[in-house]
Amino acid sequence: MGRHNENIGHQARKRFGQNFLHDQGVIDRIVRSINPKSDQNLVEIGPGLGALTEELLKSGGSVTAVELDRDLTPILRTKFFNYPQFNVIEADALKFDFTQLATPERPMRLIGNLPYNISTPLIFHLLTFRGLVQDMYFMLQKEVVDRLAAKPGEDAYGRLGVMAQYYCKVESLFNVGPGAFQPAPKVWSAIVRLTPYTEPPLACKDVATLTTVVRQAFAMRRKTLRNTLKQLITVDALQSLDIDPQIRPERLGLPEFVRIADYVYDHPLENES
Ligand SMILES: C[S@@+](CC[C@H](N)C(=O)[O-])C[C@H]1O[C@@H](n2cnc3c(N)ncnc32)[C@H](O)[C@@H]1O
């Protein structure tokens, strides 16, 4: 414990969501899960002071790190100057165009102990590059991992889980307590693995329509489908799809959402805005 982040004099910045990992056991466990190989294209988001980066570099793979805090990039360059396969880019990962870091032939393995305040929009941003991604390993607030991996009927089930599971196989790997970080966050964290499908197993006709249906359905999660989806689909149409209009959205699985989205795409209601 405490091996990293010492003697560097960097004050953790709350606005950048800086909670630095300092538990070597947790770092090793994450890297063992990733199992990086020397010919791989590893991309780390938010390397911080390089606790994970160092172990990734030891695998021999190339590591490109995307870090927003301009005070950290020189520290990282100095720390890893012995590793020619290390590169740090000073950029906001939320706006960064990841197409410059990978090709379909050399996809990225995305890794990050992500800033918790931006993790949901960042995951949606990263999903847009899924064709260039082999897999993703993220440390997130446990509550967000629960939402990503949630199944129908669970409290955590909602838009994030449905859309992530549409594009990716989602696996919650293990939990990490606050004491593994400096400063310690207030909440528990967890590691999630997202593996994008080459082709979604339940492909819908139009993802924009699926997104609209899912967003609308969960906008009022305590209401029944006949209410939440009334601007998109009629009760008769829901019944024709073998979906009970009286149930709440949290009971619908991905196949039902895809069925509704395909119907809505083929039969747009006139009052749809
Ligand atoms: C939770 S810390 C993790 C640091 C390090 N990976 C570790 O495990 O100790 C999050 C890191 O993401 C960086 N960060 C915050 N917002 C960012 C953004 N929009 N784009 C890229 N990096 C960001 C922070 O400066 C910080 O280094």
The ligand as a Tripos MOL2 file, in Angstrom:
@<TRIPOS>MOLECULE
LIG
   27    29     1     0     0
SMALL
NO_CHARGES

@<TRIPOS>ATOM
      1 C1        -10.1770    8.2710  -10.5800 C.3       1 LIG1
      2 S1         -8.7130    9.0540  -11.2190 S.3       1 LIG1
      3 C2         -7.7690    7.6230  -11.6750 C.3       1 LIG1
      4 C3         -6.3030    7.8420  -11.7870 C.3       1 LIG1
      5 C4         -5.4390    6.6090  -12.0320 C.3       1 LIG1
      6 N1         -5.8600    5.8780  -13.2210 N.3       1 LIG1
      7 C5         -5.4390    5.6860  -10.8380 C.2       1 LIG1
      8 O1         -6.0950    4.6370  -10.9270 O.co2     1 LIG1
      9 O2         -4.8330    6.0090   -9.8310 O.co2     1 LIG1
     10 C6         -9.3670    9.6940  -12.7510 C.3       1 LIG1
     11 C7         -8.3370   10.3080  -13.7060 C.3       1 LIG1
     12 O3         -9.0270   10.7810  -14.8690 O.3       1 LIG1
     13 C8         -8.5670   12.0980  -15.2000 C.3       1 LIG1
     14 N2         -9.6740   12.7800  -15.9020 N.ar      1 LIG1
     15 C9        -10.7250   13.4490  -15.3690 C.ar      1 LIG1
     16 N3        -11.5570   13.8770  -16.3190 N.ar      1 LIG1
     17 C10       -11.0170   13.4770  -17.5050 C.ar      1 LIG1
     18 C11       -11.4000   13.6210  -18.8660 C.ar      1 LIG1
     19 N4        -12.5200   14.2850  -19.2050 N.pl3     1 LIG1
     20 N5        -10.6110   13.0910  -19.8260 N.ar      1 LIG1
     21 C12        -9.4740   12.4190  -19.5000 C.ar      1 LIG1
     22 N6         -9.0590   12.2450  -18.2210 N.ar      1 LIG1
     23 C13        -9.8190   12.7650  -17.2460 C.ar      1 LIG1
     24 C14        -8.2140   12.7110  -13.8650 C.3       1 LIG1
     25 O4         -7.3380   13.8150  -14.0040 O.3       1 LIG1
     26 C15        -7.5860   11.4970  -13.1540 C.3       1 LIG1
     27 O5         -6.2300   11.3930  -13.4840 O.3       1 LIG1
@<TRIPOS>BOND
     1     1     2 1
     2     2     3 1
     3     2    10 1
     4     3     4 1
     5     4     5 1
     6     5     6 1
     7     5     7 1
     8     7     8 2
     9     7     9 1
    10    10    11 1
    11    11    12 1
    12    11    26 1
    13    12    13 1
    14    13    14 1
    15    13    24 1
    16    14    15 ar
    17    14    23 ar
    18    15    16 ar
    19    16    17 ar
    20    17    18 ar
    21    17    23 ar
    22    18    19 1
    23    18    20 ar
    24    20    21 ar
    25    21    22 ar
    26    22    23 ar
    27    24    25 1
    28    24    26 1
    29    26    27 1
@<TRIPOS>SUBSTRUCTURE
     1 LIG1         1 GROUP 0 **** ****
